Amino acid sequence: MSGGFVRAGKPADAARIAEIYNEGIEDRGATFETDPRTAEQILLWFEQGYPVRVAGEGERVMAYAAGFPYRARDCYEGVREFSVYVAREARGLGFGKEALADLIAVAKQRGWWKLLSRVFPENAASRKLCASLGFREVGIYEKHGRLDGVWRDVVIVEKLLL
Ligand SMILES: CC(C)(COP(=O)(O)OP(=O)(O)OC[C@H]1O[C@@H](n2cnc3c(N)ncnc32)[C@H](O)[C@@H]1OP(=O)(O)O)[C@@H](O)C(=O)NCCC(=O)NCCS
């Protein structure tokens, strides 16, 4: 990735982040979400102070990783759910790993102690990415939700940051 970058996302990236997320939603391989996102919805992440890291090449953002609160209870303050999405055209080129590794670094700086997510069992790229950054597969939630009317399992992944 010569000319590659990873940096904090900014409000000006919101439209590009929505575009990347919407490709992931359309592909039906990553999330139970089916409604496309708007840039305005992504802007709320910045307003809420959620960490958003972006990776890309030249001037173009190709991937983002973001961390969201897991639960509102105080005891879970340091537990965050992450999501990572790469533009279709740029998958398998290392951008996802760059963005998620950077989010891990930022999460540690913030004093958070755990990142977690849920991954469809069939999502080989995501499971490999997580494993390669030290996430542990905790187990499988069976029939955790329906996507397009079909029950889907999810693999829970977690990484302790302590
Ligand atoms: C999953 C995703 C984020 C991975 O990011 P990426 O940039 O494509 O992956 P990278 O090039 O950084 O590769 C990371 C690791 O996964 C491996 N990998 C990448 N694509 C793979 C694939 N299709 N099958 C198996 N392994 C794969 C790489 O070899 C690499 O392994 P290594 O670190 O041991 O060398 C990206 O493919 C994506 O956005 N997919 C659609 C949305 C999605 O599934 N998001 C995750 C929701 S949980």
The ligand as an SDF file (V2000), in Angstrom:
LIG
                    3D

 48 50  0  0  0  0  0  0  0  0999 V2000
  -14.1070   -8.2280    6.1380 C   0  0  0  0  0  0  0  0  0  0  0  0
  -13.3130   -7.0240    5.6510 C   0  0  0  0  0  0  0  0  0  0  0  0
  -13.5020   -5.8550    6.6180 C   0  0  0  0  0  0  0  0  0  0  0  0
  -11.8030   -7.4260    5.6770 C   0  0  0  0  0  0  0  0  0  0  0  0
  -11.0350   -6.3270    5.2590 O   0  0  0  0  0  0  0  0  0  0  0  0
  -10.0390   -6.4840    4.0210 P   0  0  0  0  0  0  0  0  0  0  0  0
   -9.3590   -5.1950    3.7910 O   0  0  0  0  0  0  0  0  0  0  0  0
  -10.7970   -7.0800    2.8820 O   0  0  0  0  0  0  0  0  0  0  0  0
   -8.9980   -7.5700    4.5830 O   0  0  0  0  0  0  0  0  0  0  0  0
   -7.4240   -7.4310    4.6140 P   0  0  0  0  0  0  0  0  0  0  0  0
   -6.8890   -7.3170    3.2350 O   0  0  0  0  0  0  0  0  0  0  0  0
   -7.0180   -6.3660    5.5950 O   0  0  0  0  0  0  0  0  0  0  0  0
   -7.0080   -8.8630    5.1760 O   0  0  0  0  0  0  0  0  0  0  0  0
   -7.0170   -9.1600    6.5710 C   0  0  0  0  0  0  0  0  0  0  0  0
   -6.7240  -10.6640    6.7390 C   0  0  0  0  0  0  0  0  0  0  0  0
   -7.8580  -11.4070    6.2370 O   0  0  0  0  0  0  0  0  0  0  0  0
   -7.4500  -12.2590    5.1710 C   0  0  0  0  0  0  0  0  0  0  0  0
   -8.5070  -12.2080    4.1540 N   0  0  0  0  0  0  0  0  0  0  0  0
   -8.9200  -11.1200    3.4630 C   0  0  0  0  0  0  0  0  0  0  0  0
   -9.9130  -11.4540    2.6270 N   0  0  0  0  0  0  0  0  0  0  0  0
  -10.1320  -12.7760    2.8140 C   0  0  0  0  0  0  0  0  0  0  0  0
  -11.0420  -13.6980    2.2370 C   0  0  0  0  0  0  0  0  0  0  0  0
  -11.9330  -13.3150    1.3050 N   0  0  0  0  0  0  0  0  0  0  0  0
  -11.0010  -14.9890    2.6840 N   0  0  0  0  0  0  0  0  0  0  0  0
  -10.1290  -15.3710    3.6250 C   0  0  0  0  0  0  0  0  0  0  0  0
   -9.2250  -14.5330    4.2120 N   0  0  0  0  0  0  0  0  0  0  0  0
   -9.2390  -13.2590    3.7940 C   0  0  0  0  0  0  0  0  0  0  0  0
   -6.1600  -11.7030    4.6570 C   0  0  0  0  0  0  0  0  0  0  0  0
   -5.3480  -12.6890    4.0710 O   0  0  0  0  0  0  0  0  0  0  0  0
   -5.5330  -11.1380    5.9230 C   0  0  0  0  0  0  0  0  0  0  0  0
   -4.9540  -12.1810    6.6730 O   0  0  0  0  0  0  0  0  0  0  0  0
   -3.5100  -11.9560    7.3910 P   0  0  0  0  0  0  0  0  0  0  0  0
   -3.6650  -10.7650    8.2890 O   0  0  0  0  0  0  0  0  0  0  0  0
   -3.2990  -13.2240    8.1430 O   0  0  0  0  0  0  0  0  0  0  0  0
   -2.5390  -11.7140    6.2910 O   0  0  0  0  0  0  0  0  0  0  0  0
  -13.6970   -6.6050    4.2010 C   0  0  0  0  0  0  0  0  0  0  0  0
  -13.4770   -7.6720    3.3220 O   0  0  0  0  0  0  0  0  0  0  0  0
  -15.1370   -6.1330    4.0730 C   0  0  0  0  0  0  0  0  0  0  0  0
  -15.4180   -4.9550    4.2350 O   0  0  0  0  0  0  0  0  0  0  0  0
  -16.0800   -7.0590    3.7650 N   0  0  0  0  0  0  0  0  0  0  0  0
  -17.4960   -6.6950    3.6500 C   0  0  0  0  0  0  0  0  0  0  0  0
  -18.0480   -6.1030    4.9440 C   0  0  0  0  0  0  0  0  0  0  0  0
  -17.7510   -6.9740    6.1440 C   0  0  0  0  0  0  0  0  0  0  0  0
  -17.8630   -8.1880    6.0860 O   0  0  0  0  0  0  0  0  0  0  0  0
  -17.4200   -6.3320    7.2670 N   0  0  0  0  0  0  0  0  0  0  0  0
  -17.1610   -7.0030    8.5250 C   0  0  0  0  0  0  0  0  0  0  0  0
  -18.4360   -7.0910    9.3020 C   0  0  0  0  0  0  0  0  0  0  0  0
  -18.2420   -8.1250   10.7490 S   0  0  0  0  0  0  0  0  0  0  0  0
  1  2  1  0
  2  3  1  0
  2  4  1  0
  2 36  1  0
  4  5  1  0
  5  6  1  0
  6  7  2  0
  6  8  1  0
  6  9  1  0
  9 10  1  0
 10 11  2  0
 10 12  1  0
 10 13  1  0
 13 14  1  0
 14 15  1  0
 15 16  1  0
 15 30  1  0
 16 17  1  0
 17 18  1  0
 17 28  1  0
 18 19  1  0
 18 27  1  0
 19 20  2  0
 20 21  1  0
 21 22  1  0
 21 27  2  0
 22 23  1  0
 22 24  2  0
 24 25  1  0
 25 26  2  0
 26 27  1  0
 28 29  1  0
 28 30  1  0
 30 31  1  0
 31 32  1  0
 32 33  2  0
 32 34  1  0
 32 35  1  0
 36 37  1  0
 36 38  1  0
 38 39  2  0
 38 40  1  0
 40 41  1  0
 41 42  1  0
 42 43  1  0
 43 44  2  0
 43 45  1  0
 45 46  1  0
 46 47  1  0
 47 48  1  0
M  END
$$$$
